[in-house]
Amino acid sequence: MKSMAMNALIDTLKARFEKNARRHEGLVLEQVQARLEVGKAALKSLGEMERTGGEPDVIGQDKASGQFLFCDCSAETPAGRRSLCYDREALDARKENKPKGCAVELAAAMGVELLTEQHYRALQQLGEFDTRTSSWVATPEAVRALGSALFCDRRYGKVFVYHNGAESYYAARGFRALLRV
């Protein structure tokens, strides 16, 4: 038997799916729901995405695996996942004014992935996100080895990708999550 919290989460996800049909044209709610009902870990991750302000919704389906792709669709980077540096190495490198955590570890604890730059750009095709905030994205090892990490935002009607020291953190920067179900 599902808990009331799980039922409420599923109801929220269903309502969001129906309200934002443009994000997932051609996908059928019943198929998504059937996948969710057998995936308790996925529901837990989606619950964390919702709890931290991500407003997760289906944004597509992986053609190779058939998995449904859930992504944070909140207008701005989720409020419950801001003021984080990029990863543990960056967090440990800070001697003063350490942030509360790091994006890579929090994503792992939630059971989700950071968006890649490609995922971020695909999300921006579905709406205008991060017009006042920014989001860390998965950073290639070659860039991270130089001490930097990548983040993206949308300004002036365009999507930008930037780099910053991985140890930096800002009140308006967090991360968006991707979950494969």
C-alpha positions, 0 to 999 in steps of 0.5 A: 500500500502506498503512503499518502505522501507517495499518492500526493506526489503521484497526483502532483506529477500527473497534474504537472504532466497534463498541464505541460503536455508540450514538454512531452508530446507523444508520451502517454501518462499511463505508461509513465505512471506504470513505470513509476509504480514499480520504481520505488527508488525513482519515486524517492528521487522524484520526491526529493526533486519536488521537496527541494523546489525542482517541480520535476516533469517528464521531458522526453524518453531515451530512445535506446533504453525506453526510459522516461526522462524527468527533469527539474522544470521550475522557472529558476534553479531549485531554491533548495539546491542553491549556494553549493560549490561544484564537488567534494574536491572544491568543497574541501579546498575552501578554507573559509566561508564553506558552502553547505555542500556541493552539487555533485554529492547532493545529486548522488544522495538524491539518486539523480544526475546533474544535467549535461550542457546538452540536456540543459540546452534541450530543456531550454527548448521547452521553455525559458528557465534560469532567467535570474539564476544559474545551474551547475552542469556536469563538467568534463574531466578536462575542464574540472582538472583545471580547477573549473566547473561549468554552469549555464543560464538564460539571458537576453533570450539566449542560453549561455555556458560559462566556467567558474572556479569549482569552489565558488558558490552563489545564492542564485546558483544551484543545479537542475536534476535529471532522473531516468525512470 
